[in-house]
Amino acid sequence: MKIKGLRWMATFLAACMLMGAVPATAFAAKETTEAAETIPQVYRMDDDNDTVRLVIGKTPTLYIGKNGTVSVTLMNMEDKDWIETEIWIASEDDFRNHYSDEITKTEDRDSEESSIVQSMKTIYPFEVTDSLNRHYKVGHVNKKAKKTVNLNVNVKKGLEEGYYPILIYISKRAQGEDGMSSEYAKTIMAWIETKKTTGTSETDEDSSEPVAFALGENQSTPSANYSEVMNFDVNVRNTGYKTAYDVRVDMELSEDITKFPFEINDGNYDRQMGNMNPDQTVAVPFSMAVREKAKSGYYPIKFKIRYRENENGNFAAPIEDTFYVRVYGKDEDDSLDSEAGENERTKARIIVDSFETDPAEIYAGQDFTLKVRMKNASNSIVASNILFTFESETVSDSPVFTTVNGSNSVVVNSLAPGASDTLTIKFSSSPTAEQRSYTITINEQYDSPEFKNAKEAVKIAVGLKQEARLNTGTIEVMPDAISVGEESNVMFSINNTGKVMLYNVNAVFEADSIQKNECYVGNIEPGKSGNVDTMINGIAPTADDGKVKLSITYEDENGKVSTVEKEIQLMVNEDQSMDESNVDDTWSSDDIQPEPSTTDKLKHLAIPVGIVGVVLAAVILVVIRRKKKKAGMDDEIL
């Protein structure tokens, strides 16, 4: 990883390192029950610059095999604001490259420098998890100002007690800069020890923590001004491998305002959380009034967590842990009075994290439900008393979207830094609105510790569709009956009766008796018509009732094809001269008999004519004989 301004110099640091000139007396050795152990000297390999500094007021304490939080205060030493800032814990590979390689290199250097490096516990102390090296978004940091970030870690098991270096990377974008800077490398020292408990524990390491708890994971430090109410949750996670029964979280109270910044208005602040399964996280809610005379700073709030190992068993020894809150008191150096301008006061930044509609595609005149996920994008500023008001874009002085129940406002009590909430509201869309995207403005009014009645507005775009509509004029088929091989003319108009353009309109004619025919019409604007004028060729006699399928297809602006189907009437008859479809292709010219001649026809008539002549002659002869007998003539006829 590229490290900005890397240089090598030997320096002796105590508890943690302030970037720049830091007196060694600023770091006191951590006291233990045994002999006091001095923070080891550190071979300095970090960036030597005055642009970015880390300020550590107290050496962080972590526990072997436990989840913990490292509070880091970042200071902007420049004369201009940082628009964006990120901070994260270096990965194990970067850690090794930063330290281990240098240990090897210093073996051949002077003995004093080598001994400094060798004395460091350059073991990566954290379990590698998905969230370990995530970038924490610090956001805007004013010039010469400070911001504190809590970095969540899981300490490895099997470590020795002692001081361990933690490599921190910082990246920022100052005013006037186009992109994020390269990473600044900073080192802080943390004391890692075995957690002391008042109860008995088994010696087997794998079974020593069937139930354990971590506080404050994945959440920012709660904050509030003096005399205000701090509403916050404490995330409690069961990090053990067994279920904890009847879990109770007890806040330790104190009258000492330097240790406990809240008013004590209730008899106790114990919370019963029920049973907690392994790896289950429960948010424990608190609402505490900050004392008027509380000083500015971070306050460690101590909690005792009690639980039963068995459902009906006795309570186990309580587990103690600490959760930090921040208070802005009257003594705050950078506190601002009511006369301060907007650019001098900090306020929460509420954005649209995501939104969706049900249904996903909205058609004009249709009701729909809008779900908007609003997020407090601030890293350390809480927003309270939030009023969201939805305002639709108007067309001809009429809103495109109107709320179904009449109310267009939603109230949210508070949003902690980084927290989100989903707003749900039902709208009705205008049936006459054109097809396009329309803007919904979400007006925000809320309070921040330094900024009351802050007003902001964010916008989303909701797409509205119009149903495509068309009809056809009278379909003329001339003629409506043809023979095979003949053509018929089909003419009609396609009318766009909707509010959207019809693209690539096409008419297709299909039937067994005709040759498939396609007629391209093109685009048809709303309120206009396209004409179809085509010839259809008959190829086979109609075997049914003469219905021909007419399919009209068109596309929307996204290329989605829709189809409207109709029918026309056209009969196709056989060819009267010769039905070519019934001619056997195997016939030859020899198989066709020629037309008989006149002589052949007379030959066929000769026999019947002769027979008739003989019969007629016999009849005549009989008649003559009868006449002669009557006349006395001889009946012999020569």
Secondary structure, DSSP 8 states (H G I E B T S, - for coil): --BTTB--------SB--SSS--GGGS-----SSS----------SB--SSEEEE-SS--EEETTSEEEEEEEEEE-SSS-EEEEEEEE--HHHHHHHHHHHHHHGGGS-HHHHHHHHHS--S--B---TTTT--EE---B-TT-EEEEEEEEEB-TT--SEEEEEEEEEEEEETT-SS---BEEEEEEEEEE----SS---S-GGGS-SS-EEESTT----EEETTSEEEEEEEEEE-SSS-EEEEEEEE---S-TTT--B---SS--EEEEEEE-TT-EEEEEEEEEB-TT--SEEEEEEEEEEEESSTTS-B---EEEEEEEEEE-TT-TT---TT--GGGS----EEEEEEEEESSS-BTT-EEEEEEEEEE--SS--EEEEEEEEEE-EETTEESEEESSS--EEEEEEE-TT-EEEEEEEEEE-TT--SEEEEEEEEEEEEETTEEEEEEEEEEEEEEB----EEE---EEESSEEETT-EEEEEEEEEE-SSS-EEEEEEEEE-TTB--EEEEEEEE-TT-EEEEEEEEEB-S---SS-EEEEEEEEE-TT--EEEEEEEEE-EEE--SS--GGG--TT--GGGS-----HHHHHHHHHHHHHHHHHHHHHHHHHHHHHHHHHHT--S---
